[in-house]
Amino acid sequence: MPLLSDLGQLARKLSRLRRMALAAVWAYKVRSFFVILGVGFGVASLTLIVTAVDGAERKAVEIVEWFGPDAALVFGGNFKKQAVGMRMNTLTTDDIRGIRQSLPGAYLVVPMRAKSEVPLKYQDASTPGTMVVGATEGYASAWNWPLVEGRDLSEEDVRLGARVAILGDKPARELFGESSPIGRTFMVDKFQVQVIGRLKYRGASGGGGDIDDRIVMPITTLTARFNMDRRYFRAMRIKFLEPQRMAAHTENLRSFLRMTHKLEPSQDDDFSIITADEVLKFLSVFKGGLMAFLGVTAASAMTVGGFVLANLFSISVSERSREIGLKKAVGATRQDILLQFLMEAAVLTAVGGLVGLGLGLGLGQLLTRLGMLQILFSWKVFFLSLASAVGIGVVFGLKPARQAAVLDPIAALRGEG
């Protein structure tokens, strides 16, 4: 029973102190505004860190699933060593033929070229500039990209240079709306093409553009219609059996291309190979840089917010010395004064945390729409932001709270605090 009585008294005391703290927060509006603002900026930065890193991790998993653990993408030119002006056309028809015939484990090889900013038109609908990709049979299969209707490119389409195309989701909607485009003809630049398939929506950006904003046609059709050199390919997509042996497959592919390109041991590769592991490494470096940049920003902003709180509360102790003295005169203990000031700090920083959370998520949504980051809300963000804000209040509010708690009541009533 005595324990219950003590707990009841403590609960009543805390409730009374909470009401006093809220009243003080409301009474000193200008001080409260600056504290909330300072903490809010720090929490907004922290919110961006957590949501951006979570979004980057989810996007990494998504990209690797799209890319495929059993595939390699080869580009002409060496991205790591490439100097301005060096040639990029290093992949040839002989490379494609040799890989298909001789590279162990390779079961699907799709060479590709592309023409950007090509206008499309169907009746009154048009698009100002779309990526046109030229490929061989099996493009959708090579990219693990399902078709929602129609079919993939065939060997006969490529052999005949057929005027057919698979539409990405964006041009399909812009040209044909919600209607099925299969079998319809539309204009690609100045020639007619018939739709044979439609790719599933992927909703991602890649290479500086919307990945769904593309059409795919036989590479023979693309090179003939746009007068491209047929001897070279810009890239090729290769799928392998036994994906658990991708490291060995990649090394075999590199050795094969170096041999066919007649490169000396001292010479750098004149091609670049990208696998799912390379994608993960890049995303890991990107995520680390993002965390470092935003981490410094968040730490700086939250520290500034804490110092703003500490300085304003220190000034407030002097301004409220008569109030503190009066409370001590009617029986308030040092602990009561200490707890009241800490509660005020915690309330202000908690409000600042909520403001910062809203600001961070709002800014994150803007960055998401601009395609710079992918921001995803989670309850982890909410609780981490709130806990960090309250922590700032307790840590930086402790010194002025102690300063208030040790004031001499007589001196405080005289206004000498």
Order of alpha helices (4+ residues) and beta strands (2+ residues): alpha-alpha-beta-beta-alpha-beta-beta-alpha-beta-alpha-beta-alpha-beta-beta-beta-beta-beta-alpha-beta-beta-alpha-beta-alpha-alpha-alpha-alpha-alpha
